[in-house]
Amino acid sequence: MSDFSTNPAPQSDVVEAQGDATYRVTANELRQFVERIERLDSEKKDLAEQQKEVMAEAKSRGYDTKVLRKVIALRKRDKDDIAEEEAVMEMYKEALGM
């Protein structure tokens, strides 16, 4: 015996768990969510490829892409967090005689 029974619904595909009327999955709605996520994954891959191309262009122009990535990451962070981290880093370096 199956865990799910299919109830005929004229306008949508509704699957209802046996004994639980509150759990309903509309196949069409579920398919839409899956397709949206797949589309976003595809767009994310396209964006990643474009970022690689920009980095390659920057590298070909003589920029250090490792440092460029660090600058981009720093721009995303709060200035106070950066200052605190740099102060701790300086303190550690002084403690080690660097």
C-alpha positions as CSV (number, residue, x, y, z in Angstrom):
1,M,0.0,0.0,0.0
2,S,1.3,3.4,-0.9
3,D,2.0,6.2,1.6
4,F,0.1,8.7,-0.6
5,S,-3.2,8.5,-2.2
6,T,-4.1,10.7,-5.2
7,N,-7.4,12.4,-4.9
8,P,-8.9,13.4,-8.2
9,A,-9.0,17.2,-8.4
10,P,-10.4,18.7,-11.6
11,Q,-8.3,21.9,-11.6
12,S,-5.1,20.8,-9.9
13,D,-3.0,17.8,-9.0
14,V,-3.4,17.5,-5.3
15,V,-1.7,14.7,-3.4
16,E,-2.9,14.2,0.2
17,A,-1.2,12.0,2.8
18,Q,-3.5,9.3,4.1
19,G,-5.1,10.4,7.3
20,D,-3.7,13.9,7.2
21,A,-5.9,16.4,5.4
22,T,-3.6,19.3,6.4
23,Y,-0.7,18.1,4.4
24,R,-1.3,18.8,0.7
25,V,1.1,19.1,-2.1
26,T,-0.1,20.7,-5.3
27,A,2.1,19.1,-8.0
28,N,1.8,22.1,-10.2
29,E,2.9,24.5,-7.5
30,L,5.8,22.1,-6.4
31,R,6.9,21.9,-10.1
32,Q,7.0,25.8,-10.2
33,F,9.2,26.0,-7.1
34,V,11.6,23.4,-8.5
35,E,11.7,25.1,-11.9
36,R,12.3,28.5,-10.3
37,I,15.2,27.1,-8.2
38,E,16.7,25.4,-11.3
39,R,16.5,28.7,-13.2
40,L,18.2,30.6,-10.4
41,D,20.9,28.0,-10.3
42,S,21.5,28.5,-14.0
43,E,21.6,32.2,-13.5
44,K,24.1,31.8,-10.7
45,K,26.4,29.7,-12.9
46,D,26.2,32.4,-15.6
47,L,27.1,35.1,-13.1
48,A,30.0,33.1,-11.8
49,E,31.3,32.7,-15.3
50,Q,31.0,36.4,-15.9
51,Q,32.9,37.1,-12.7
52,K,35.7,34.7,-13.8
53,E,35.9,36.6,-17.1
54,V,36.1,40.0,-15.3
55,M,38.9,38.6,-13.0
56,A,40.7,37.2,-16.1
57,E,40.5,40.7,-17.7
58,A,41.8,42.4,-14.5
59,K,44.7,39.9,-14.3
60,S,45.5,40.5,-18.0
61,R,45.7,44.2,-17.2
62,G,48.2,43.5,-14.4
63,Y,46.0,43.5,-11.3
64,D,46.6,41.0,-8.5
65,T,43.4,39.1,-8.4
66,K,44.0,37.6,-5.0
67,V,44.3,41.2,-3.6
68,L,41.3,42.3,-5.7
69,R,39.2,39.5,-4.1
70,K,40.3,40.7,-0.6
71,V,39.3,44.3,-1.5
72,I,35.9,43.1,-2.7
73,A,35.4,41.1,0.5
74,L,36.4,44.1,2.7
75,R,34.0,46.4,0.9
76,K,31.1,44.0,1.9
77,R,32.1,44.2,5.6
78,D,31.2,46.8,8.3
79,K,34.0,49.4,8.8
80,D,34.0,48.9,12.5
81,D,34.5,45.2,12.2
82,I,37.4,45.7,9.8
83,A,39.0,48.2,12.2
84,E,38.6,45.8,15.1
85,E,40.1,42.9,13.2
86,E,43.0,45.1,12.0
87,A,43.7,46.2,15.6
88,V,43.8,42.7,16.9
89,M,46.0,41.6,14.0
90,E,48.4,44.5,14.8
91,M,48.5,43.5,18.4
92,Y,49.2,39.8,17.5
93,K,52.0,40.9,15.1
94,E,53.6,43.1,17.8
95,A,53.4,40.2,20.3
96,L,55.3,38.0,17.8
97,G,57.8,40.7,16.9
98,M,56.6,41.1,13.4
